[in-house]
Amino acid sequence: MIRVSFKAAHGKLCGFRITGHAGGEMGQDIVCAAVSSAAYMTANTITDILCASADITVDDGRMDISVTDRVDDCQSILGGFRLHLQALEEQYPKRVHLMNTEV
């Protein structure tokens, strides 16, 4: 199962952590591909388009992003990412689980 924990500080989204796999065959899993693609688009938009600083760690089955400045400017992209994953969670409740964490 893919678990996504959205990080918030003082009521504002400031990052996320994704762990796990959706359980399908590697390279053939549309749920994993959808989450991965959206996560990379979000990370790239934050760092390369909005030019915000972020601590980013990527490893097999794990992506962790913490925005370190311009948090206000990142609210729309992080909010859109959360909405996208909420839709995936509704479609695939046994493969995607979202939670919120106050940091």
N, C-alpha and C positions, 0 to 999 in steps of 0.2 A: 504494500500500500504506500502511496505517496502521501506524506504528511507535510503540510505547509503551515508554519507558524508565522503570523504577521506580527512584527514588532511595532509597538507604539510607545511614545514618550509624551507625556503631557497631552494626551488625546490626539496626537498626530502620528500618522504612519511614518516609520523611519527605517524600515527594512523588512526582510523576511528570511526564513530558513526553510529550505526544502530538503527532505530526507526520504530515502526509500525509493522503491521502484513500483510501477503499477502492476507488475506481475505477468505481463505478456512477454512474448518472445522478443529478445533484443533486436532492434532494428525494424520490428514489425508492429510495435505497440503504439497505436494512435493516441492513447491517453498520455503516455510518457512523452511522446513527441509534442503533443499540444502544450503540456506543462513546460517542457524544456524550451521550446521555441518562445513561448510567452515570457518565460523568466529571462532568457538571454536578451530579448527585445527590451524588456524593462530595464535590465542592468545597463545595456548599451545606451538607451535613451537617457538614463540618469547621468551616466558619466560622459558620453560623447556628444549628446545633443544639449542637455541642460548644463553640462560642464560642472556638475556637482561632484564633490569628493565622496568616495564610498570605500569602505573596507569590503573586499569581495574575496571569498574563498570558494573554489570549485574543486570537487573531488568526485570519485565514482559514487553516484547516488546521493550527492549532497551539493547544495549551493547555499551560501550564506552571504547576505548583503546587509550592510549597515551604513546608511547615509550619514556622513560626518559633518556636512555643512549644506546650506540651502535646502533644509528639510521642507520649508514652506513651499518652495518651488517644485518639489517632488510629489506633492500630495495627489495631483491629478493622475500621474502615471502609476503611482502605487495603488491608488484607488481603482483605476481601470484594470490593473492586473488582478486585484482582489475580486472584482466583479467577474472577470473572465474565469477565474478559478472557482468561484462560487457556482457558476453555470456548469462547469465540469464536475464539481462535487455532486450537484443535483442529478446529472446524467449518469454518473458513475460512482455512486455512494460507497461501493465496496473497494474502490481503487484510489479515491482521493478524499482526504480529510483535512479540513481547515481548522485552525485555532488562532487565538489572539494571545499575545504575551505583552505585558507592560515591562519596559526596560528602564 
